[in-house]
Amino acid sequence: MIVDLSAHNNLICKKSLIIVGPTAIGKSTVAVMLAKTFNGEVIGLDSRQIYRNMPIGTAQPSIKEMDGVPHHLIGILSPSEIISAGEYARLVNKTIQNVKSNQNLPIICGGSGLYYRALTQGFFNESSSDAKIRDSLNKRLNRDGARVLLAELNSIDPEYSKIVHLNNHKRILRALEIFEITGKPPSEHFRKQEKNNQREKFLSIYLKPNIDALVPRINNRIEKMLGNGWLEEVKDLKSLGFNDNTHPMESLGYKYLIQYLKGERNLNDTIERIKIETRQFARKQIKWFDKEEMDITIDIPEISNKVIFRHILQAINDF
């Protein structure tokens, strides 16, 4: 059943809906339920789901899970392409206008905190770049490893380093490059960035779970992903020339599967390491979104898609 937006809540007619929260909470499923209720289209806000050739490991919704709802910014880039938060925000804003031209509700859904911030607050000028500095940092990465560079970032900007994953070499290098060019840490740039008065208006909803309730869902999801052919997906990526030092393999779990394929880990240890890494990532997501300004925060003690959906409808109605 499609609900008349103006009858349900006039406020939502003027805004685009954003649903954010940690991995495995059920955002994609709930977004489809909302789209069917409000005649909407889903726009991805995920730094990994935007890539092709890796649908299983990045938990992209399948055709069946999309259930006839149009989805955007899912699987549109080659894994060899790199996109910044600012570029992603521009893509989202362009897609929003296209969705609205169809007289549909844009429902932006994902778990990338940095992309959420870029979309809702604007972003500092990312054009500042220095090829020599970037080349020097890349050489240091190859020589000293990501852990050394992340420790350096922590000494420069402990606030920002807390939300940068060790495997995200691109973000580590970019943060250090910004510091070397400007003399200021990335977090300071974010605090001082100018807000774009013409930016799209959003109704942001943060789904905040009890982490203990989320753990079984994380574990079950990983088991399901492996059963659906995640390992074969990694083999296919390797056959295309991507290894553990290339961009797509920075995503959660991929490096451990590569180590397994190399014979460096047994399967049980590999699975356990992926589960641990994913739980750690979920905690980082929660810490990030806890600090962001949200229109609505919904505490989720019981993780059920139907329960979450009802909570969101009630929250929108009460807003």
C-alpha positions in Angstrom: 0.0 0.0 0.0 1.3 3.5 -0.9 0.7 6.2 1.7 -0.3 9.7 0.6 2.7 11.8 1.9 0.8 15.0 2.4 -1.9 13.2 4.4 0.7 11.3 6.5 3.1 14.1 7.3 3.5 17.3 5.2 7.0 17.7 6.5 8.4 14.7 4.7 7.1 16.0 1.3 9.7 18.8 1.5 12.6 16.7 2.5 14.7 13.7 1.5 14.8 10.9 4.0 18.2 9.6 5.3 18.4 6.3 7.1 21.8 5.6 8.8 23.1 3.2 11.3 25.8 0.4 11.7 26.3 -2.6 9.5 23.8 -5.5 9.7 21.0 -3.5 11.5 18.7 -4.0 8.4 18.9 -0.5 6.8 18.5 -1.8 3.2 15.4 -3.9 4.0 13.8 -1.1 6.0 14.6 1.3 3.2 12.7 -0.9 0.7 9.7 -1.1 3.1 9.7 2.7 3.4 10.0 3.1 -0.4 6.9 0.9 -0.9 5.0 2.9 1.7 6.0 6.4 0.6 6.4 5.8 -3.2 10.2 6.2 -2.8 13.5 5.3 -4.5 16.6 4.2 -2.6 19.9 6.0 -2.9 23.0 4.2 -1.5 25.2 6.0 1.0 27.9 3.4 1.2 31.6 3.7 0.3 31.8 0.1 -0.8 28.4 -0.8 -2.3 29.0 1.7 -5.0 31.5 -0.8 -6.6 30.8 -3.5 -9.2 32.2 -7.1 -9.0 31.9 -7.2 -5.2 28.1 -7.5 -4.3 28.5 -10.2 -1.7 31.3 -8.9 0.4 29.8 -5.4 0.4 26.3 -6.7 1.2 24.6 -5.0 -1.8 20.9 -5.7 -1.9 20.0 -8.4 -4.4 17.4 -7.9 -7.2 15.0 -10.0 -5.0 15.7 -7.8 -1.9 15.2 -4.6 -3.9 11.7 -6.0 -4.5 11.0 -3.8 -7.5 12.1 -0.6 -5.8 14.5 1.6 -7.9 18.0 1.7 -6.4 20.7 4.2 -7.2 24.5 4.4 -6.6 24.8 0.6 -6.1 27.4 -1.2 -8.2 28.1 1.6 -10.6 31.9 2.1 -10.4 34.7 -0.2 -11.3 36.8 -1.3 -8.2 39.7 0.5 -9.8 38.0 3.8 -9.5 38.4 6.0 -6.4 35.7 8.5 -5.3 36.0 11.1 -2.5 33.3 11.9 0.0 32.7 15.2 -1.8 32.3 13.6 -5.1 29.9 11.1 -3.7 27.8 13.8 -2.1 27.5 15.6 -5.4 26.4 12.3 -7.0 23.8 11.8 -4.3 22.4 15.4 -4.7 22.2 14.9 -8.5 20.3 11.6 -8.0 18.0 13.2 -5.5 16.9 15.7 -8.1 16.3 12.9 -10.6 14.2 11.0 -8.1 12.1 14.1 -7.2 11.5 14.7 -10.9 9.8 11.4 -10.9 7.5 12.7 -8.1 9.1 10.1 -5.8 10.6 10.3 -2.3 14.4 10.0 -2.2 15.4 7.6 0.6 19.2 7.8 1.2 20.4 4.7 3.1 23.8 3.6 4.3 26.4 3.5 7.0 29.2 5.7 5.8 29.7 8.4 8.4 32.0 10.5 6.4 29.7 10.5 3.4 26.8 11.4 5.6 28.7 14.4 6.9 29.7 15.5 3.5 26.1 15.3 2.3 24.5 17.0 5.3 27.1 19.6 6.2 29.0 20.2 3.0 32.7 19.5 2.7 35.9 21.4 2.7 37.6 22.1 -0.6 39.1 18.8 -1.7 40.9 20.3 -4.7 44.0 21.0 -2.6 46.3 18.2 -3.5 50.1 17.9 -4.1 51.3 15.1 -6.3 54.8 15.1 -4.7 53.4 14.8 -1.2 51.1 12.1 -2.3 53.9 10.2 -4.0 56.1 10.5 -0.9 53.3 9.2 1.3 52.7 6.3 -1.0 56.3 5.4 -0.8 56.2 5.5 3.0 53.1 3.3 3.0 54.9 0.7 0.9 58.0 0.9 3.0 56.6 1.3 6.6 53.1 0.0 6.3 49.7 1.4 7.1 50.0 0.9 10.9 52.9 3.4 11.1 51.1 6.0 9.1 47.9 5.6 11.1 49.9 6.1 14.3 51.3 9.3 12.8 47.8 10.4 11.9 46.8 9.6 15.5 49.5 11.9 16.8 48.3 14.7 14.5 44.6 14.2 14.7 43.5 11.7 17.4 39.8 12.6 16.8 39.9 11.7 13.1 42.2 8.7 13.4 39.6 6.9 15.6 37.2 6.6 12.7 39.7 5.6 10.0 40.2 1.9 9.5 43.7 0.5 9.3 42.8 -1.0 5.9 41.6 2.3 4.4 44.9 3.4 3.0 43.3 6.0 0.8 41.8 7.9 3.7 45.0 7.7 5.8 47.0 9.1 2.9 44.5 11.8 2.2 44.4 12.9 5.8 48.2 13.1 6.1 48.3 14.9 2.7 45.8 17.5 3.9 47.9 18.1 7.1 51.1 18.5 5.1 49.5 20.9 2.7 47.5 23.0 5.2 49.2 22.5 8.5 45.8 21.7 10.0 44.3 18.3 10.9 41.3 17.0 8.9 38.9 17.2 11.8 39.6 21.0 12.1 38.7 21.4 8.4 35.4 19.5 9.0 34.6 21.8 12.0 35.3 25.0 10.1 33.8 23.9 6.8 31.2 26.3 5.3 27.7 25.0 5.0 26.1 25.2 1.7 22.8 27.1 2.1 21.5 25.7 -1.1 22.0 22.1 -0.1 19.2 19.6 -0.2 17.1 19.5 3.0 17.0 16.2 4.8 15.1 14.4 7.5 17.9 12.2 9.1 17.0 9.1 11.1 19.7 7.3 13.0 19.0 3.7 13.9 21.1 3.1 17.1 21.1 -0.6 18.3 22.3 -2.2 21.4 25.7 -3.6 20.2 25.1 -6.9 22.0 21.9 -7.4 20.0 23.7 -6.6 16.8 26.5 -9.2 17.3 24.4 -12.3 16.4 23.2 -10.5 13.2 26.8 -9.7 12.2 27.9 -13.2 12.8 24.9 -14.7 10.9 25.4 -12.3 8.0 29.0 -13.2 7.5 28.2 -16.9 7.5 25.5 -16.3 4.9 27.8 -14.2 2.8 30.4 -17.0 2.8 27.6 -19.5 1.9 26.5 -17.2 -1.0 29.9 -17.3 -2.6 32.0 -14.6 -1.1 35.2 -16.6 -1.4 34.5 -17.1 -5.1 33.9 -13.4 -5.5 37.4 -12.7 -4.0 38.9 -15.2 -6.5 37.2 -13.4 -9.4 38.5 -10.1 -8.2 42.0 -11.5 -8.0 41.7 -12.9 -11.6 40.8 -9.3 -12.7 44.1 -8.1 -11.2 43.0 -6.9 -7.8 45.2 -8.1 -4.9 45.3 -7.2 -1.2 47.1 -4.0 -1.9 44.5 -2.6 -4.2 41.5 -0.4 -3.4 38.6 -2.9 -3.3 40.5 -5.3 -1.1 40.5 -2.6 1.7 36.8 -3.5 2.4 35.9 -5.5 5.4 36.9 -9.2 5.3 38.6 -9.3 2.0 42.2 -9.3 3.2 41.5 -12.3 5.5 40.0 -14.2 2.6 43.1 -13.5 0.5 45.3 -14.7 3.4 43.2 -17.9 3.5 43.6 -18.4 -0.3 47.4 -18.0 0.2 47.3 -20.6 2.9 48.3 -18.2 5.6 45.1 -18.8 7.7 42.8 -21.8 8.2 39.1 -21.3 7.4 37.8 -21.2 11.0 40.4 -18.5 11.9 39.6 -16.5 8.8 35.9 -16.5 9.6 36.5 -15.5 13.2 38.8 -12.6 12.2 36.2 -11.3 9.8 33.5 -11.4 12.5 35.8 -9.6 15.0 36.7 -6.9 12.4 33.1 -6.4 11.5 32.0 -6.0 15.1 34.8 -3.5 15.6 33.7 -1.6 12.6 30.1 -1.5 13.8 31.2 0.0 17.1 33.1 2.7 15.2 30.1 3.5 13.1 28.0 3.9 16.3 30.6 6.2 17.8 30.7 8.3 14.7 26.9 8.7 14.3 26.5 9.4 18.0 28.5 12.6 17.4 26.5 13.6 14.3 23.5 16.0 14.4 20.4 13.9 13.7 16.8 14.9 13.4 15.6 11.6 14.9 17.6 9.0 16.8 15.8 5.7 17.4 17.2 3.4 20.1 16.7 -0.2 18.9 16.8 -2.7 21.8 15.2 -5.4 19.6 16.5 -5.7 16.1 13.6 -6.7 13.9 12.9 -5.2 10.5 9.2 -4.9 11.2 9.8 -3.4 14.6 12.3 -0.9 13.2 9.9 0.0 10.4 7.1 0.7 12.8 9.4 2.9 15.0 10.4 4.9 11.9 6.8 5.5 10.9 5.9 6.6 14.4 9.0 8.9 14.6 8.1 10.5 11.2 4.5 11.0 12.3 5.6 12.6 15.6 8.4 14.8 14.1 
